[in-house]
């Protein structure tokens, strides 16, 4: 009888144990938010879709609060959807369902998107397909991802946009550009991506930029079929600057706390990030590789964005895969120890928020 390799058998219990830990963390994150349903952001997306389908204004605080209260929401102020109108087509079908059914479907679709994206990113960065379970483990224990899933956020859509762009930017650049509409669900979040995409277009790589323009134009026009004033309502809400009154964990917020509550301070970090991105791209434009350079671009965007939250860091999953793949080629003791420490840190953060 052929003998198994010396180290092949012990790996299986460790793999199973790590995956069980990942599953427990995911369940904790998802069920823990049930203790605080008032903070589940999905209610704003469902309410906006419900209002638009009935021909009403999804950017009206009063209308949003009325619909949200009908779902059992008990807040005194509406949870508003700050996303541009081109984000509405992605949530519009959910408005046809009841809130509970739509919430369950959103969670299911988010799980599928996250793990499919993690699987492809792992292989794209050179990961062994036989070790794809490591990608699933990283995704299931990535704390910002757990937060985004538990809160019903749109981060999985942005992650899907990043993954599709990387998947098709060489073979089908027009489709890759169109996929960036998903990234534009929160346009300020990865603002450096848009700057580099524009710079690439000005230097002759214009097809992805054209795809982005077509996608944004099409999806931005679709809500007009249901509400002719949708864009004016959104711009009126955005011009009010109310969103900046919420202290998100960004360097701009820190500057306002240290130097005085002046709105322009919120945009100092984005200015610094823009200068960095232009210099970064200029030095690499002749050998630019989206797959190699995008993870760092995502990281700097999040660090310097004017507005963002911890759960938005789900978009750093490509950067995690870029780091994890070489680590997985190291000695087994090293990567198992690294994974254990990583899972323990994620567990600590999840438990801290829940309890």
C-alpha positions as CSV (number, residue, x, y, z in Angstrom):
1,X,0.0,0.0,0.0
2,X,1.4,3.4,-0.9
3,X,2.4,5.6,2.0
4,X,1.1,9.1,2.4
5,X,3.6,11.9,2.5
6,X,4.9,12.5,6.0
7,X,3.2,15.9,6.4
8,X,0.0,15.3,4.4
9,X,-2.2,13.8,7.1
10,X,-1.7,16.3,9.9
11,X,-2.7,19.2,7.7
12,X,-6.3,18.1,7.4
13,X,-7.4,18.6,11.1
14,X,-5.7,22.0,11.1
15,X,-7.5,23.0,7.9
16,X,-10.8,21.9,9.3
17,X,-10.2,23.6,12.7
18,X,-9.4,26.9,11.0
19,X,-12.4,26.7,8.8
20,X,-14.6,26.0,11.8
21,X,-13.2,29.0,13.6
22,X,-13.9,31.1,10.5
23,X,-17.5,29.9,10.3
24,X,-18.0,30.7,14.0
25,X,-16.7,34.2,13.5
26,X,-19.0,34.7,10.6
27,X,-22.0,33.5,12.5
28,X,-21.1,35.7,15.5
29,X,-20.9,38.8,13.2
30,X,-24.2,38.1,11.5
31,X,-26.2,37.1,14.6
32,X,-24.6,39.7,16.8
33,X,-26.1,42.5,14.7
34,X,-29.5,41.2,15.5
35,X,-29.0,42.5,19.0
36,X,-28.9,46.0,17.5
37,X,-31.3,46.0,14.5
38,X,-31.5,49.8,14.6
39,X,-28.0,50.0,13.2
40,X,-28.5,47.6,10.3
41,X,-27.8,49.8,7.3
42,X,-29.7,47.6,4.9
43,X,-33.0,49.3,5.9
44,X,-31.9,52.4,4.1
45,X,-31.3,50.6,0.8
46,X,-34.5,48.7,1.0
47,X,-36.5,51.8,1.9
48,X,-34.9,53.8,-0.9
49,X,-35.8,51.1,-3.4
50,X,-39.3,50.9,-2.0
51,X,-39.8,54.6,-2.3
52,X,-38.5,54.8,-5.8
53,X,-40.7,52.0,-7.1
54,X,-43.7,53.9,-5.8
55,X,-42.6,57.1,-7.5
56,X,-41.5,58.9,-4.3
57,X,-38.2,60.5,-3.4
58,X,-35.6,58.1,-1.9
59,X,-33.5,61.1,-0.8
60,X,-36.2,62.7,1.3
61,X,-35.5,62.2,5.1
62,X,-39.2,62.4,6.0
63,X,-40.2,59.8,3.4
64,X,-37.3,57.5,4.3
65,X,-38.2,57.7,8.0
66,X,-41.8,56.9,7.3
67,X,-40.9,53.7,5.4
68,X,-38.2,52.7,7.9
69,X,-40.5,53.0,10.8
70,X,-42.9,50.5,9.1
71,X,-40.1,47.9,9.2
72,X,-39.8,48.2,13.0
73,X,-37.0,50.8,12.9
74,X,-37.2,52.8,16.1
75,X,-34.8,55.6,15.5
76,X,-35.8,59.3,15.6
77,X,-33.9,60.2,12.5
78,X,-33.9,58.4,9.2
79,X,-31.0,56.3,8.0
80,X,-30.4,58.0,4.6
81,X,-29.0,56.5,1.5
82,X,-26.1,58.8,0.5
83,X,-25.1,56.8,-2.6
84,X,-25.6,58.4,-6.0
85,X,-28.7,57.4,-8.1
86,X,-26.6,55.1,-10.3
87,X,-26.4,52.8,-7.2
88,X,-30.2,52.5,-7.0
89,X,-30.6,49.9,-9.8
90,X,-28.6,47.4,-7.8
91,X,-31.0,47.5,-4.9
92,X,-34.2,48.3,-6.8
93,X,-35.4,44.7,-7.2
94,X,-35.2,44.2,-3.5
95,X,-37.9,46.8,-3.0
96,X,-40.4,44.4,-4.6
97,X,-39.9,42.0,-1.6
98,X,-40.9,42.4,2.0
99,X,-38.1,43.8,4.2
100,X,-37.4,40.5,5.9
101,X,-37.2,38.5,2.7
102,X,-35.1,41.2,1.0
103,X,-32.7,41.3,3.9
104,X,-32.2,37.5,3.8
105,X,-31.7,37.6,0.0
106,X,-29.2,40.5,0.3
107,X,-27.2,38.5,2.9
108,X,-27.2,35.4,0.7
109,X,-26.0,37.3,-2.4
110,X,-23.4,39.1,-0.4
111,X,-22.0,35.8,0.9
112,X,-21.8,34.4,-2.6
113,X,-20.1,37.6,-4.0
114,X,-17.5,37.7,-1.2
115,X,-16.4,34.1,-1.3
116,X,-16.5,34.0,-5.1
117,X,-14.3,37.1,-5.2
118,X,-11.9,35.8,-2.6
119,X,-11.6,32.5,-4.5
120,X,-10.8,34.3,-7.8
121,X,-8.4,36.8,-6.2
122,X,-6.5,34.0,-4.5
123,X,-5.8,32.3,-7.9
124,X,-5.2,35.6,-9.7
125,X,-2.3,36.4,-7.3
126,X,-0.8,33.0,-7.9
127,X,-2.4,31.0,-5.0
128,X,-2.5,27.2,-5.2
129,X,-6.0,26.2,-6.2
130,X,-5.7,23.2,-3.9
131,X,-5.3,25.7,-1.0
132,X,-8.2,27.9,-2.0
133,X,-9.7,27.2,1.4
134,X,-7.1,29.7,2.7
135,X,-8.8,32.4,0.7
136,X,-12.2,31.4,2.1
137,X,-10.7,31.5,5.6
138,X,-9.2,34.9,5.1
139,X,-12.5,36.2,3.8
140,X,-14.6,34.7,6.6
141,X,-12.3,36.1,9.3
142,X,-11.6,39.5,7.8
143,X,-13.1,41.8,10.4
144,X,-14.2,44.7,8.1
145,X,-15.9,42.1,5.9
146,X,-17.7,40.7,9.0
147,X,-18.8,44.1,9.9
148,X,-20.1,44.9,6.4
149,X,-22.0,41.6,6.2
150,X,-23.5,42.0,9.6
151,X,-24.6,45.6,8.9
152,X,-26.0,44.8,5.5
153,X,-23.7,47.2,3.8
154,X,-22.9,47.6,0.1
155,X,-19.2,46.7,0.5
156,X,-19.6,43.4,-1.3
157,X,-20.8,45.2,-4.4
158,X,-17.7,47.4,-4.4
159,X,-15.5,44.3,-3.9
160,X,-17.3,42.6,-6.9
161,X,-16.6,45.7,-9.0
162,X,-12.9,45.5,-8.2
163,X,-12.7,41.8,-8.9
164,X,-14.5,42.1,-12.2
165,X,-12.3,45.0,-13.3
166,X,-9.1,42.9,-12.5
167,X,-10.6,39.9,-14.2
168,X,-11.4,41.6,-17.5
169,X,-9.2,44.7,-17.8
170,X,-6.9,42.9,-20.3
171,X,-9.3,40.6,-22.2
172,X,-12.4,42.8,-22.2
173,X,-11.5,46.3,-21.2
174,X,-14.9,47.8,-22.1
175,X,-16.6,45.3,-19.8
176,X,-14.0,45.9,-17.1
177,X,-14.7,49.7,-17.4
178,X,-18.5,49.0,-17.1
179,X,-17.9,47.0,-14.0
180,X,-16.5,50.0,-12.3
181,X,-20.1,51.2,-11.8
182,X,-20.1,48.9,-8.8
183,X,-17.0,50.7,-7.4
184,X,-18.8,54.0,-7.9
185,X,-21.5,52.9,-5.5
186,X,-19.3,54.9,-3.0
187,X,-17.3,57.1,-5.4
188,X,-15.4,58.9,-2.7
189,X,-14.1,55.7,-1.1
190,X,-11.6,54.7,-3.9
191,X,-11.2,58.1,-5.4
192,X,-7.5,57.4,-6.3
193,X,-8.7,54.6,-8.6
194,X,-10.7,57.1,-10.6
195,X,-7.8,59.5,-10.9
196,X,-5.5,56.8,-12.2
197,X,-8.2,55.5,-14.6
198,X,-8.5,59.0,-15.9
199,X,-4.7,59.4,-16.3
200,X,-4.6,56.1,-18.1
201,X,-7.3,57.2,-20.5
202,X,-5.5,60.5,-21.2
203,X,-2.4,58.5,-22.1
204,X,-4.2,56.3,-24.7
205,X,-5.7,53.5,-22.6
206,X,-9.2,54.9,-23.0
207,X,-11.4,51.8,-23.5
208,X,-11.9,51.1,-19.7
209,X,-12.6,54.8,-19.2
210,X,-15.2,54.7,-21.9
211,X,-16.8,51.6,-20.4
212,X,-17.0,53.4,-17.1
213,X,-18.6,56.4,-18.7
214,X,-21.1,54.3,-20.5
215,X,-22.0,52.3,-17.4
216,X,-22.4,55.3,-15.2
217,X,-24.4,57.1,-17.8
218,X,-26.8,54.1,-18.3
219,X,-27.3,53.3,-14.7
220,X,-27.5,57.0,-13.8
221,X,-30.4,57.4,-16.3
222,X,-32.4,54.4,-15.3
223,X,-33.8,55.9,-12.1
224,X,-35.0,58.8,-14.1
225,X,-37.7,56.5,-15.6
226,X,-39.3,56.3,-12.1
227,X,-38.5,59.8,-10.8
228,X,-37.6,62.7,-13.1
229,X,-36.3,64.7,-10.1
230,X,-34.0,62.0,-8.7
231,X,-30.8,63.7,-9.5
232,X,-31.9,67.1,-8.3
233,X,-33.0,65.5,-5.0
234,X,-29.7,63.8,-4.6
235,X,-27.7,66.9,-5.3
236,X,-29.8,68.9,-2.9
237,X,-29.1,66.3,-0.2
238,X,-25.3,66.1,-1.0
239,X,-24.9,69.9,-1.1
240,X,-26.2,70.1,2.4
241,X,-23.0,68.5,3.7
242,X,-24.9,66.6,6.4
243,X,-22.9,63.5,5.9
244,X,-19.7,65.3,7.0
245,X,-21.3,66.0,10.3
246,X,-21.0,62.3,11.2
247,X,-17.5,61.8,12.5
248,X,-16.2,58.9,10.4
249,X,-12.8,57.4,11.4
250,X,-10.7,59.3,8.9
251,X,-7.7,61.6,9.1
252,X,-9.9,64.4,7.9
253,X,-12.0,64.0,11.0
254,X,-8.9,64.0,13.2
255,X,-7.8,67.2,11.6
256,X,-11.1,68.8,12.3
257,X,-10.9,67.7,15.9
258,X,-7.4,69.1,16.4
259,X,-7.5,72.3,14.3
260,X,-11.2,73.3,14.6
261,X,-14.4,72.0,13.0
262,X,-13.8,73.5,9.5
263,X,-15.3,71.5,6.6
264,X,-12.3,72.1,4.3
265,X,-10.0,70.2,6.6
266,X,-11.9,67.1,5.7
267,X,-10.4,67.3,2.2
268,X,-6.8,67.9,3.1
269,X,-6.0,64.1,3.2
270,X,-7.6,63.5,-0.2
271,X,-5.5,66.3,-1.7
272,X,-2.3,64.6,-0.3
273,X,-3.5,61.3,-1.6
274,X,-4.1,62.8,-5.1
275,X,-0.6,64.2,-5.2
276,X,0.8,60.8,-4.2
277,X,-1.3,59.0,-6.8
278,X,-0.2,61.2,-9.6
279,X,3.5,60.8,-8.7
280,X,3.0,57.0,-8.1
281,X,1.4,56.6,-11.5
282,X,3.9,58.8,-13.3
283,X,6.8,56.7,-12.2
284,X,5.1,53.4,-13.2
285,X,3.0,54.4,-16.2
286,X,5.2,52.6,-18.8
287,X,5.0,49.3,-16.9
288,X,1.6,49.9,-15.2
289,X,-0.1,46.7,-14.0
290,X,-3.5,47.0,-12.4
291,X,-3.1,43.7,-10.7
292,X,0.1,44.6,-9.1
293,X,-0.5,48.3,-8.3
294,X,-4.2,48.3,-7.5
295,X,-3.9,46.9,-3.9
296,X,-1.6,49.7,-2.8
297,X,-3.9,52.2,-4.6
298,X,-6.8,50.8,-2.6
299,X,-5.0,51.1,0.7
300,X,-3.9,54.7,0.1
301,X,-7.4,55.6,-1.0
302,X,-8.9,54.3,2.2
303,X,-6.3,56.1,4.3
304,X,-6.8,59.5,2.7
305,X,-10.5,59.4,1.8
306,X,-12.7,62.2,3.1
307,X,-15.4,59.9,4.3
308,X,-15.4,56.2,5.1
309,X,-16.0,53.6,7.8
310,X,-14.3,50.5,9.1
311,X,-16.7,48.2,7.2
312,X,-15.6,49.9,3.9
313,X,-12.2,48.3,4.3
314,X,-13.7,45.1,2.9
315,X,-12.2,46.5,-0.4
316,X,-8.7,45.6,0.9
317,X,-9.3,41.9,0.3
318,X,-7.2,42.1,-2.9
319,X,-4.3,43.5,-0.9
320,X,-4.7,40.7,1.6
321,X,-4.5,38.1,-1.1
322,X,-1.5,39.7,-2.6
323,X,0.3,39.3,0.8
324,X,-1.2,36.0,1.8
325,X,-0.2,34.0,-1.4
326,X,3.6,34.4,-0.8
327,X,3.1,33.8,2.9
328,X,1.3,30.5,2.1
329,X,4.5,29.3,0.3
330,X,6.5,29.7,3.5
331,X,7.1,27.0,6.0
332,X,3.9,25.5,7.3
333,X,4.5,26.5,10.9
334,X,4.9,30.1,9.9
335,X,1.7,30.5,7.9
336,X,-0.3,28.5,10.4
337,X,0.9,30.7,13.2
338,X,0.1,33.8,11.1
339,X,-3.4,32.6,10.4
340,X,-4.0,31.7,14.0
341,X,-2.9,35.2,15.2
342,X,-5.0,36.8,12.4
343,X,-8.1,34.8,13.4
344,X,-7.6,35.5,17.1
345,X,-7.3,39.3,16.4
346,X,-10.5,39.2,14.3
347,X,-12.3,37.2,17.0
348,X,-11.3,39.7,19.6
349,X,-12.7,42.6,17.6
350,X,-15.9,40.8,16.8
351,X,-16.4,39.9,20.5
352,X,-15.6,43.4,21.6
353,X,-18.3,44.9,19.4
354,X,-20.9,42.3,20.3
355,X,-20.4,42.3,24.0
